[in-house]
């Protein structure tokens, strides 16, 4: 897309004009159209990260307000990989964005993606149940890639996600940071850890759920280790 080409060449003025034309069309306000923008949104967030690293873009600039505040935050629900890439972008500027603006952006993203994340969670649980049934039967499970993310409720299936994950793996060396890890990092790096009074309710609930899941996972791993040790002791006693 011409906008991305202008960005790569450092022409932020023309890129901003093109983004404003996109916004003026009001196509982004149509929920069913949002998934169509997933490749563009993913690429835009990635290019902006490169500009931030090169110190050619600041979160306080007027271009940022258009590209991120009006475009990317509107498209964050287009695909789970776009959501992750926008979180990475926020992480890259977390120290320079004010706590109020940062907390508001995180709250907006969680609200915008709530329905899609809930649907994906339900799908993952169903898939895990099916996989467990096949495992219990001692047979191979269905040929399935799992449910690694989600696509916006406006779309039927994510035809882009596999490509996004491949690009992300090449760019970040196989980093597997997901939503919860990135939200936690943005909160810490952005100095929001000790400013909980600024957290919107949706962020409070999300971070509480993340901590609860972490504790549950830790308890489950501890129980597995203890069970393994007990089995080893019993086996040693039988010898």
ChimeraX attribute file (.defattr): number of C-alpha atoms within 10 A of each C-alpha:
attribute: neighborCount
match mode: 1-to-1
recipient: residues
	/A:1	8
	/A:2	10
	/A:3	18
	/A:4	18
	/A:5	12
	/A:6	16
	/A:7	18
	/A:8	16
	/A:9	10
	/A:10	14
	/A:11	13
	/A:12	18
	/A:13	12
	/A:14	14
	/A:15	21
	/A:16	20
	/A:17	14
	/A:18	16
	/A:19	17
	/A:20	15
	/A:21	11
	/A:22	13
	/A:23	15
	/A:24	10
	/A:25	9
	/A:26	9
	/A:27	12
	/A:28	19
	/A:29	12
	/A:30	9
	/A:31	16
	/A:32	15
	/A:33	16
	/A:34	23
	/A:35	25
	/A:36	17
	/A:37	16
	/A:38	28
	/A:39	17
	/A:40	16
	/A:41	29
	/A:42	24
	/A:43	16
	/A:44	24
	/A:45	24
	/A:46	18
	/A:47	17
	/A:48	23
	/A:49	22
	/A:50	16
	/A:51	16
	/A:52	15
	/A:53	13
	/A:54	9
	/A:55	9
	/A:56	12
	/A:57	19
	/A:58	17
	/A:59	19
	/A:60	12
	/A:61	9
	/A:62	12
	/A:63	18
	/A:64	18
	/A:65	15
	/A:66	17
	/A:67	20
	/A:68	22
	/A:69	15
	/A:70	15
	/A:71	19
	/A:72	25
	/A:73	19
	/A:74	19
	/A:75	29
	/A:76	30
	/A:77	30
	/A:78	31
	/A:79	31
	/A:80	26
	/A:81	28
	/A:82	27
	/A:83	28
	/A:84	22
	/A:85	24
	/A:86	25
	/A:87	23
	/A:88	21
	/A:89	20
	/A:90	25
	/A:91	23
	/A:92	20
	/A:93	21
	/A:94	23
	/A:95	16
	/A:96	15
	/A:97	18
	/A:98	16
	/A:99	19
	/A:100	14
	/A:101	13
	/A:102	24
	/A:103	22
	/A:104	16
	/A:105	18
	/A:106	21
	/A:107	18
	/A:108	18
	/A:109	22
	/A:110	20
	/A:111	13
	/A:112	18
	/A:113	21
	/A:114	14
	/A:115	14
	/A:116	20
	/A:117	19
	/A:118	12
	/A:119	15
	/A:120	18
	/A:121	16
	/A:122	13
	/A:123	17
	/A:124	16
	/A:125	12
	/A:126	13
	/A:127	16
	/A:128	14
	/A:129	12
	/A:130	14
	/A:131	18
	/A:132	13
	/A:133	13
	/A:134	14
	/A:135	12
	/A:136	9
	/A:137	10
	/A:138	9
	/A:139	10
	/A:140	9
	/A:141	13
	/A:142	11
	/A:143	6
	/A:144	8
	/A:145	7
	/A:146	12
	/A:147	15
	/A:148	15
	/A:149	21
	/A:150	24
	/A:151	27
	/A:152	27
	/A:153	19
	/A:154	16
	/A:155	17
	/A:156	10
	/A:157	13
	/A:158	16
	/A:159	13
	/A:160	16
	/A:161	20
	/A:162	13
	/A:163	12
	/A:164	19
	/A:165	15
	/A:166	11
	/A:167	13
	/A:168	18
	/A:169	13
	/A:170	10
	/A:171	11
	/A:172	10
	/A:173	9
	/A:174	12
	/A:175	10
	/A:176	11
	/A:177	13
	/A:178	16
	/A:179	19
	/A:180	16
	/A:181	11
	/A:182	17
	/A:183	22
	/A:184	17
	/A:185	19
	/A:186	25
	/A:187	23
	/A:188	15
	/A:189	15
	/A:190	22
	/A:191	17
	/A:192	20
	/A:193	15
	/A:194	9
	/A:195	13
	/A:196	15
	/A:197	11
	/A:198	17
	/A:199	20
	/A:200	16
	/A:201	11
	/A:202	16
	/A:203	22
	/A:204	14
	/A:205	12
	/A:206	15
	/A:207	15
	/A:208	12
	/A:209	13
	/A:210	16
	/A:211	14
	/A:212	12
	/A:213	12
	/A:214	13
	/A:215	12
	/A:216	12
	/A:217	12
	/A:218	12
	/A:219	12
	/A:220	12
	/A:221	12
	/A:222	12
	/A:223	12
	/A:224	12
	/A:225	12
	/A:226	12
	/A:227	12
	/A:228	12
	/A:229	12
	/A:230	12
	/A:231	12
	/A:232	12
	/A:233	11
	/A:234	11
	/A:235	10
	/A:236	9
	/A:237	8
	/A:238	7
	/A:239	5
